[in-house]
Amino acid sequence: MKKRLSRKERESMLSYVRERFDLGKEEFKGLAIFKTQKKIYITTQECLTDPLFAKAETAGLAFLRPNKVLKPTTDFLQVFGKHATKNCAELSKEDAERFMRGEDLDAREELNQGYIIIKHKGHILGCANFKEGTLKNQLPRSRRSRTKLD
């Protein structure tokens, strides 16, 4: 069942991404946020008023997964992460290839504990959970590959 977020819930979600990744309100201007049992989604305001929305299983971009803490989705980070200025780790070619295979990495820079945007040459690869000096890979298995980077 889909439910539009209250103003307070919406502000809480936007506050989280603002504090965690320094993503401002401009990136989300004109977008609506709704939730299902398992995920929080971003979509257009028009989508929420379309008669098909009520019948659709879901619509929009998976944004966050609420668990003990809010976890950003890979799709969300790949679309909006280019605007982030905090909690991003730029990887070397070798580490990026290891990350794409699903491996955890040792952090070589000072980061805040929690979810981190992983980049290589400015491209968003996905998400890792930084804890005790380790970047715990959060890349979904379906997105992992043995790609060699240039």
Secondary structure, 3 states (H helix, E strand, C coil): CCEECCHHHHHHHHHHHHHHHCCCHHHHCCEEEEECCCCEEEEEHHHHHCHHHHHCCCCCEEEEEECCCEEECHHHHHHHHHHCCCCEEECCHHHHHHHHCCCCEECCCCCCCEEEEEEECCEEEEEEEEECCEEEECCCHHHCCCCCCC
